[in-house]
Amino acid sequence: MLLLPTLLWLGYQEVKSQLEPYQAILVLGGSVQREKFAIEFAQNKPDLPIWVSGGSPKEYARNLFTQAGVDRSRLHLDYQAVDTVTNFTTLVGEFQKRGIKKIYLITSDYHMRRAETIGQIVLGSRGIDFTPISVPSQRSPEPYNKTIRDGGRALLWVLTGRTGSTLTKR
């Protein structure tokens, strides 16, 4: 009896998510290849603002996007993050403030499992949906212990507002 309402609610949430338009692109810094990939991706999504969390030095990144024809008004460079967890926690409030409910998440394929886990927890806790877009690389996926550790840190942030970033190494 309780299963039917739960399934209906989950179905509704899935349909709602599919109908919601994308409102932004989030690029997790850490590789120039991610930024170059994001430029190509963003050229097919000309109305979406682009946030780069961490990444290349500000002037280099700004020039990279500008030379590719990306309007500077679309580009938001954020250097508050010190690691993958804080890539999300430092920007989720900004997304919320701007009413952003659905984003594209760009990071390297080897890093995606951890980024998706953190994103589900941090962004999901604020009602923000995302679609992962992987940047191809030649690297093996990160070990599960990093995903478990940072998933725990993301839960810590949801519960306490603290990430535990001073307790871990990058």
JOLINGI-V93503 format. One record per pair of residues at least 24 apart in sequence whose C-alpha atoms are under 10 Angstrom apart, sorted by the first residue. I is the first residue (numbers start at 0). J is the second residue. D is the distance in Angstrom with one decimal. If there is no record, write none. Layout:
BEGIN
{{I;J;D} {I;J;D}}
END
This chain:
BEGIN
{{16;100;9.1} {16;101;8.1} {16;127;9.6} {16;128;7.3} {16;129;9.3} {17;101;9.8} {17;128;9.9} {19;100;7.8} {19;101;7.0} {19;128;9.2} {20;99;9.7} {20;100;8.4} {20;101;6.8} {20;102;8.7} {21;46;9.8} {21;47;7.7} {21;99;8.3} {21;100;7.7} {21;101;5.0} {21;102;5.4} {21;103;7.2} {21;128;9.1} {21;129;8.4} {21;130;9.1} {22;46;8.3} {22;47;5.8} {22;48;7.4} {22;49;9.5} {22;94;9.4} {22;97;9.7} {22;98;8.9} {22;99;5.9} {22;100;7.1} {22;101;5.7} {22;102;5.7} {22;103;8.3} {22;129;10.0} {23;47;5.0} {23;48;5.1} {23;49;6.0} {23;50;7.6} {23;73;9.4} {23;94;8.7} {23;99;7.2} {23;100;8.9} {23;101;7.1} {23;102;4.8} {23;103;6.4} {23;104;8.8} {23;129;9.5} {24;48;6.3} {24;49;4.7} {24;50;6.1} {24;51;8.4} {24;73;9.9} {24;74;9.7} {24;101;9.0} {24;102;5.5} {24;103;4.7} {24;104;6.2} {24;105;7.4} {24;129;9.3} {24;130;9.7} {24;132;9.9} {25;49;6.0} {25;50;4.8} {25;51;6.0} {25;52;7.4} {25;75;9.5} {25;86;9.4} {25;87;9.2} {25;90;9.3} {25;102;6.8} {25;103;6.1} {25;104;5.0} {25;105;6.1} {25;106;8.7} {25;129;9.3} {25;131;9.7} {25;132;9.9} {26;50;6.1} {26;51;4.7} {26;52;6.2} {26;53;8.7} {26;54;8.7} {26;76;9.7} {26;86;9.1} {26;103;8.4} {26;104;6.1} {26;105;4.7} {26;106;6.2} {26;107;9.6} {26;132;9.5} {27;51;6.1} {27;52;5.2} {27;53;6.7} {27;54;7.2} {27;80;9.7} {27;82;9.5} {27;83;7.6} {27;86;6.7} {27;87;8.8} {27;104;7.7} {27;105;6.3} {27;106;5.5} {27;107;8.6} {27;110;9.7} {27;114;8.6} {28;52;5.4} {28;53;4.5} {28;54;3.6} {28;55;7.1} {28;76;9.8} {28;77;9.5} {28;78;9.2} {28;80;9.3} {28;82;9.3} {28;83;8.8} {28;86;8.3} {28;105;9.2} {28;106;7.7} {28;107;9.6} {29;53;6.8} {29;54;4.9} {29;55;7.5} {29;82;9.3} {29;83;9.4} {29;106;8.6} {29;107;9.0} {30;54;6.4} {30;55;7.5} {30;106;8.6} {30;107;8.2} {30;134;10.0} {31;55;6.6} {31;59;9.9} {31;60;8.6} {31;63;9.5} {32;106;9.2} {32;107;8.3} {32;134;7.6} {32;135;9.0} {32;136;8.9} {33;105;7.1} {33;106;6.0} {33;107;6.6} {33;133;8.8} {33;134;6.2} {33;135;9.1} {33;136;9.9} {34;60;7.8} {34;63;8.3} {34;64;8.2} {34;105;8.8} {34;106;9.0} {34;134;9.6} {35;60;9.5} {35;63;7.8} {35;64;8.1} {35;67;9.1} {35;134;9.6} {36;105;8.4} {36;106;9.2} {36;107;9.7} {36;132;9.8} {36;133;9.3} {36;134;6.7} {36;135;9.2} {37;64;9.1} {37;104;9.7} {37;105;7.0} {37;106;9.0} {37;132;9.4} {37;134;8.7} {38;63;8.4} {38;64;6.4} {38;65;9.6} {38;67;7.1} {38;68;8.8} {38;69;7.4} {39;64;9.7} {39;67;8.5} {39;69;9.6} {40;103;9.9} {40;105;9.3} {40;132;9.3} {41;69;7.9} {41;73;9.7} {42;67;8.7} {42;68;8.3} {42;69;7.2} {45;69;8.2} {45;70;8.9} {45;73;8.7} {46;73;8.1} {47;73;7.0} {47;74;9.4} {47;102;9.2} {47;103;9.7} {48;72;7.9} {48;73;4.4} {48;74;6.2} {48;75;7.5} {48;102;9.8} {49;73;5.7} {49;74;5.0} {49;75;6.0} {49;76;8.3} {49;102;9.7} {49;103;9.5} {50;74;6.2} {50;75;4.7} {50;76;5.9} {50;77;7.1} {50;90;8.7} {50;94;9.9} {50;104;9.8} {51;75;6.3} {51;76;5.0} {51;77;6.0} {51;78;8.3} {51;86;9.0} {51;90;9.9} {51;105;9.4} {52;76;6.4} {52;77;4.9} {52;78;6.0} {52;79;7.6} {52;80;6.7} {52;81;9.4} {52;82;9.6} {52;83;9.2} {52;85;8.9} {52;86;5.7} {52;87;8.3} {52;89;8.8} {52;90;8.1} {53;77;6.0} {53;78;4.7} {53;79;7.2} {53;80;6.1} {53;81;7.7} {53;82;8.5} {53;83;9.4} {53;85;9.7} {53;86;7.3} {54;78;7.8} {54;80;9.7} {80;164;9.7} {81;164;7.6} {81;165;9.6} {81;168;9.7} {81;169;7.8} {82;149;9.6} {82;164;7.6} {82;167;9.4} {82;168;8.6} {82;169;6.0} {83;110;9.4} {83;113;8.2} {83;114;7.0} {83;117;8.0} {83;118;9.7} {83;149;7.9} {83;153;9.8} {83;164;9.7} {83;169;8.2} {84;113;9.2} {84;114;8.1} {84;116;9.8} {84;117;6.4} {84;118;8.5} {84;121;8.5} {84;149;6.4} {84;150;8.3} {84;151;9.9} {84;152;7.2} {84;153;6.3} {84;156;9.0} {84;162;7.1} {84;163;9.3} {84;164;8.0} {85;117;9.6} {85;121;9.7} {85;149;10.0} {85;152;9.7} {85;153;8.8} {85;156;9.5} {85;161;9.7} {85;162;7.2} {85;163;9.7} {85;164;7.8} {86;114;9.3} {86;117;9.5} {86;118;9.5} {87;114;8.9} {87;117;7.6} {87;118;6.8} {87;120;9.6} {87;121;6.6} {87;122;7.2} {87;153;9.0} {88;117;9.4} {88;118;9.3} {88;121;6.6} {88;122;8.3} {88;153;8.2} {88;156;7.8} {88;157;9.2} {88;160;8.8} {88;161;9.1} {88;162;8.0} {90;121;10.0} {90;122;9.4} {91;118;9.6} {91;121;7.4} {91;122;6.3} {91;123;9.8} {91;124;9.6} {91;125;7.6} {91;127;8.4} {92;122;9.4} {92;125;8.5} {94;122;9.2} {94;125;9.3} {94;127;8.3} {95;122;9.3} {95;125;7.2} {95;126;8.6} {95;127;7.9} {98;127;9.3} {99;126;9.3} {99;127;7.1} {99;128;9.1} {100;125;8.7} {100;126;6.6} {100;127;4.4} {100;128;6.0} {100;129;8.3} {101;126;8.8} {101;127;5.5} {101;128;4.7} {101;129;5.4} {101;130;8.0} {102;127;7.6} {102;128;6.5} {102;129;4.7} {102;130;6.5} {102;131;8.8} {103;128;8.7} {103;129;5.5} {103;130;4.9} {103;131;6.0} {103;132;6.7} {104;128;9.8} {104;129;6.3} {104;130;5.9} {104;131;4.8} {104;132;5.8} {104;133;8.2} {105;129;9.9} {105;130;8.7} {105;131;6.2} {105;132;4.9} {105;133;5.9} {105;134;7.0} {106;131;7.9} {106;132;6.8} {106;133;5.6} {106;134;5.8} {106;135;9.0} {107;131;10.0} {107;132;8.4} {107;133;5.3} {107;134;4.4} {107;135;6.2} {107;136;6.7} {107;137;9.8} {107;138;9.1} {107;140;9.4} {108;132;8.3} {108;133;4.8} {108;134;5.4} {108;135;5.6} {108;136;6.4} {108;137;8.9} {108;138;8.1} {108;139;8.6} {108;140;7.2} {108;141;9.4} {109;133;8.5} {109;134;8.7} {109;135;8.2} {109;136;7.2} {109;137;8.4} {109;138;6.0} {109;139;5.7} {109;140;3.9} {109;141;5.8} {109;142;9.4} {110;134;9.3} {110;136;9.9} {110;138;9.3} {110;139;9.1} {110;140;6.4} {110;141;6.2} {110;142;9.6} {110;145;9.8} {110;146;9.2} {111;140;8.1} {111;141;8.7} {111;146;9.7} {112;140;7.7} {112;141;7.8} {112;142;9.5} {112;143;8.5} {112;145;9.6} {112;146;7.0} {113;140;9.3} {113;141;7.8} {113;142;9.1} {113;143;8.1} {113;144;9.5} {113;145;7.0} {113;146;4.5} {113;147;8.1} {113;148;9.3} {113;149;7.3} {113;150;7.6} {114;146;8.1} {114;149;9.0} {114;150;9.1} {115;146;9.2} {115;150;9.5} {116;146;6.9} {116;147;8.6} {116;149;8.2} {116;150;6.0} {116;151;9.7} {116;153;8.7} {117;146;8.0} {117;147;9.5} {117;149;6.8} {117;150;5.4} {117;151;8.7} {117;152;8.5} {117;153;5.9} {117;154;8.5} {118;150;9.1} {118;153;8.5} {119;150;9.2} {119;153;9.3} {120;150;7.5} {120;151;9.4} {120;152;9.8} {120;153;6.3} {120;154;6.6} {120;156;9.3} {120;157;7.7} {121;150;9.3} {121;152;9.9} {121;153;6.2} {121;154;7.7} {121;155;10.0} {121;156;7.8} {121;157;6.7} {122;153;9.9} {122;157;9.8} {124;153;10.0} {124;154;9.5} {124;157;7.1} {125;157;9.4} {145;169;9.8}}
END
